[in-house]
């Protein structure tokens, strides 16, 4: 148990670090006004497409060569190198996005393999990312002491690389192949649910979140939902926690977006689903968990791109949010229902 905790804590800190560095660099580019807002917007889209869209590729390679730890280390180093390219924004964006993608997939494999079919470790792993993004964006506003921040980032990277290098590898379970026609249906339904979750997240109108304290509390609620979602799902069941979380979150996020404390409850319940869908997708592809992890991030970027397309052509409001949450709820319900059918068919090979 102690070994598993040391592994997941280290990789979770790395997740915070990766997202912190990426947000810090883009925040600096904005507040230092080194590039135009239009170019920055294009770079952010490019970053998201590479960072989220390429993860299935990196995940598959790490699955195939069984190099999740090595992949995580490369991701840390490449992301840190990205800040050295700060004055070459395009190169920095490419380095940051690829490093981000490799680390997420590598750490995701480790988290998913610590205790197969359990959602608590994936939940712990993904939770700090939102906090990393928040604090990186906030610190990027302050241009004083840039050199000291970079030195600190390099030191943290060196410590993380050393710690991960010394950690034992998480045991990778092998499964008998589950030849079941339901697998494709399960993957489609669960990935639709992930896509809809991303679309909802981007479409919420929360103008008050730009205030530091309110934004921090919102980010904390998001991280807490992901963190506790895995524990609750393991204890009470994926279906109960996932569906209950969405049912509670729906009215709060649809009708009370102007009231921060209500939204905090809503996003907490809404994010309980995140480790559930991640674990279920990974268990549907038990021998390719890095690839499965990447599929969930690919679904996120699809949701992001849908938002970019729809926001200029569709009125994003209560009706829109209601429709998207309904699709999310239906796809999650039937995806988990079918997942429970194949779960018992996955047998370990020692």
LINKADA-V723418 format. One record per residue. RES is the residue in three letters. PHI is phi as a letter, one per 20 degrees, with the letter a starting at -180 (999 if undefined). BURIAL is I if it has 16 or more other C-alpha atoms within 10 Angstrom, else O. Layout:
res=<RES RES>
phi=<PHI PHI>
burial=<BURIAL BURIAL>
This chain:
res=<UNK UNK UNK UNK UNK UNK UNK UNK UNK UNK UNK UNK UNK UNK UNK UNK UNK UNK UNK UNK UNK UNK UNK UNK UNK UNK UNK UNK UNK UNK UNK UNK UNK UNK UNK UNK UNK UNK UNK UNK UNK UNK UNK UNK UNK UNK UNK UNK UNK UNK UNK UNK UNK UNK UNK UNK UNK UNK UNK UNK UNK UNK UNK UNK UNK UNK UNK UNK UNK UNK UNK UNK UNK UNK UNK UNK UNK UNK UNK UNK UNK UNK UNK UNK UNK UNK UNK UNK UNK UNK UNK UNK UNK UNK UNK UNK UNK UNK UNK UNK UNK UNK UNK UNK UNK UNK UNK UNK UNK UNK UNK UNK UNK UNK UNK UNK UNK UNK UNK UNK UNK UNK UNK UNK UNK UNK UNK UNK UNK UNK UNK UNK UNK UNK UNK UNK UNK UNK UNK UNK UNK UNK UNK UNK UNK UNK UNK UNK UNK UNK UNK UNK UNK UNK UNK UNK UNK UNK UNK UNK UNK UNK UNK UNK UNK UNK UNK UNK UNK UNK UNK UNK UNK UNK UNK UNK UNK UNK UNK UNK UNK UNK UNK UNK UNK UNK UNK UNK UNK UNK UNK UNK UNK UNK UNK UNK UNK UNK UNK UNK UNK UNK UNK UNK UNK UNK UNK UNK UNK UNK UNK UNK UNK UNK UNK UNK UNK UNK UNK UNK UNK UNK UNK UNK UNK UNK UNK UNK UNK UNK UNK UNK UNK UNK UNK UNK UNK UNK UNK UNK UNK UNK UNK UNK UNK UNK UNK UNK UNK UNK UNK UNK UNK UNK UNK UNK UNK UNK UNK UNK UNK UNK UNK UNK UNK UNK UNK UNK UNK UNK UNK UNK UNK UNK UNK UNK UNK UNK UNK UNK UNK UNK UNK UNK UNK UNK UNK UNK UNK UNK UNK UNK UNK UNK UNK UNK UNK UNK UNK UNK UNK UNK UNK UNK UNK UNK UNK UNK UNK UNK UNK UNK UNK UNK UNK UNK UNK UNK UNK UNK UNK UNK UNK UNK UNK UNK UNK UNK UNK UNK UNK UNK UNK UNK UNK UNK UNK UNK UNK UNK UNK UNK UNK UNK UNK UNK UNK UNK UNK UNK>
phi=<999 f f f f f f f f f f f f f f g f g f f f f f f f f f f g f f e l f c f g f f f f f f f f g g f f f f e f e f g f f f f f f f f e l c f f f f f f f f f f f f f f g f f e g e c g f f f f f f f f f g g f f f g f f f f g f f f e f b g m d e f f g f f f e g f g f f f f f f f f f f f f d e f n g f f f f f f f f f f g f f f f f f f f e f f f f f e f d d f f e e b f f g f f f g f f f f f f f f f f f f f g f e f e c f f f f f g f f f f f f f f f f f f f f f e g f f f f f e d o f f f f f f f g f f f f g f f e e d c f e d g f f f g f f f f f f e g f g f f f f f f f f f f c f e c f f f f g f f f f f f f f f f f f f f f f f f e c c f e b f f f f f f f f f f g f f f f g f f f f f f f f e g f e e d f d f>
burial=<O O O I O O I I O I I I I I I I I I I I I I I I I I I I I I O O O O O O O O O I O O I O I I I I I I I I I I I I I I I I I I I O O I O I I I I I I I I I I I I I I I I O I I O O I I O I I I I I I I I I I I I I I I I I I I I I I I I I I I I I I I I I I I I I I I I I I I I I I I I I I O O O O O O O O O O O I I O I I O O I I O O I O O O O I I O I O O I O O I O O O I I O O I I I I I I I I I I I I I I I I O I I I O O O O O O O O O I I O I I I I I I I I I I I I I I I I O O O O I I O I I I I I I I I I I I I I I O O I O O I O I I I I I I I I I I I I I I I I I I I I I I I I I I I I I I I I I I I I I I I I I I I I I I O O O O O O O O I O I O O I I O I I I I I I O I I I I I I O I I O O I O O O I O O O O>
